[in-house]
Amino acid sequence: MKFLIIVLQICILYIFSFIGSAIQNLFQLAIPGSIIALLLLFICLCLKIIPVRFIEQGAGFLLSILTLFFIPATVGIMNYPSLLSLHGVIFFIVILLSTLITIAIAGTASQFFEKKAQKRKDEQECNKHYSQFG
C-alpha cells in the first residue's frame, strides 16, 4: 500500500512538472518549465490548496534517490575531455570555491536568524515575567 501511495504522490509531482512545462511552451517564457512547476507547487502548498501530506512520502522517496539522477550528467562529461584537462581543473576549483562561499553565507545567515529568533523569545519571556511583577 505504501508503494502505491508513493507512486501516486510522484504522479502528483509529475503533473506539476508537466503543467510547468506546458505553461513555459505555451507562453514561450525564458524561465524553465521545471522552475515554473516548483513555483506553482510552492504557491499551492502555501495556500494549502494541496496539503503537504499529499506529496510528502513521494518527495521523500525522490530525495532519497536524488544522487542517481546525477549519474547521466556525470557520464555525459566523458564526451567532453576538455572539461577534464586544465579547463576542467579550473572549473572544479570555481565550483568548489562557490560551494564553500555558499555554505559560509548560508551558515552565517542561519546563525544570524537563529540568534534574532532567540533574542525575540528571550524578550518575550522577560516581558512575561516583568508583567507578573509589575
C-alpha positions in Angstrom: 0.0 0.0 0.0 2.9 2.4 0.9 4.4 1.7 -2.6 1.1 2.8 -4.2 0.9 5.9 -2.2 4.5 6.9 -3.1 3.7 6.3 -6.8 0.6 8.4 -6.7 2.4 11.2 -4.9 5.2 11.1 -7.5 2.5 11.3 -10.1 1.2 14.5 -8.5 4.7 16.0 -8.6 5.0 14.9 -12.3 1.6 16.6 -13.1 3.0 19.8 -11.7 6.2 19.4 -13.8 4.0 18.8 -16.9 1.9 21.9 -16.2 5.0 24.0 -15.7 6.5 22.8 -19.0 3.2 23.4 -20.7 3.0 26.9 -19.4 6.6 27.6 -20.5 5.9 26.2 -24.0 2.5 28.0 -24.3 3.8 31.4 -23.4 7.4 31.0 -24.7 8.8 32.1 -21.4 12.6 32.3 -20.7 12.1 30.6 -17.3 12.4 26.7 -17.5 9.2 24.7 -17.0 10.7 22.9 -14.0 11.1 26.3 -12.2 7.5 27.3 -13.1 6.4 23.9 -11.7 8.2 24.5 -8.5 6.7 27.9 -8.1 3.2 26.5 -8.7 3.8 23.8 -6.2 5.1 26.3 -3.7 2.1 28.5 -4.1 -0.3 25.6 -3.8 1.4 24.4 -0.6 1.5 27.9 0.9 -2.2 28.5 0.1 -3.0 25.0 1.4 -4.6 24.0 -1.9 -2.5 20.9 -1.7 -1.7 19.6 1.8 1.9 18.6 2.4 0.8 15.1 3.2 -0.3 14.6 -0.4 3.3 14.7 -1.6 5.4 14.2 1.5 6.3 10.5 1.0 6.8 10.7 -2.7 9.1 13.7 -2.4 11.0 12.0 0.4 11.5 8.9 -1.8 12.7 11.1 -4.7 15.1 12.9 -2.4 16.4 9.6 -1.1 17.4 8.5 -4.7 18.5 12.0 -5.8 22.1 11.1 -6.3 21.1 8.5 -9.0 19.8 11.4 -11.1 23.3 12.8 -11.4 24.8 9.7 -13.0 23.8 10.5 -16.6 25.2 14.0 -16.2 28.4 12.6 -14.8 28.8 10.0 -17.5 28.0 12.7 -20.1 31.1 14.6 -19.0 33.1 11.8 -20.6 32.1 13.2 -24.0 33.9 16.4 -23.3 37.6 15.5 -22.5 38.4 19.3 -22.4 36.5 19.5 -19.2 38.9 17.0 -17.7 42.0 18.9 -18.8 43.3 22.3 -17.4 39.9 23.9 -18.0 38.4 21.1 -16.0 40.7 21.8 -13.1 39.8 25.5 -13.2 36.2 24.6 -13.5 36.4 22.3 -10.5 38.2 24.9 -8.4 35.5 27.5 -9.3 32.7 25.1 -8.3 34.5 24.2 -5.1 35.0 27.8 -4.1 31.5 28.8 -5.0 30.2 25.9 -2.9 32.3 26.9 0.1 31.1 30.5 -0.2 27.5 29.4 -0.4 27.9 27.2 2.6 29.5 30.0 4.6 26.9 32.6 3.6 24.0 30.2 4.4 25.6 29.2 7.7 26.1 32.8 8.7 22.6 33.8 7.7 21.0 30.9 9.6 23.0 31.7 12.7 22.0 35.4 12.4 18.3 34.5 12.1 18.6 31.9 14.9 20.1 34.5 17.3 17.5 37.0 16.3 14.7 34.5 17.0 16.3 33.5 20.3 16.6 37.2 21.3 12.9 37.7 20.5 12.0 34.7 22.5 14.1 35.9 25.5 12.5 39.3 25.3 9.0 37.8 25.4 10.0 35.6 28.4 11.4 38.7 30.1 8.3 40.8 29.4 6.1 38.0 30.6 8.0 37.8 33.9 8.1 41.6 34.2 4.3 41.9 33.7 3.7 39.4 36.5 5.7 41.5 39.0 4.6 45.0 37.7 
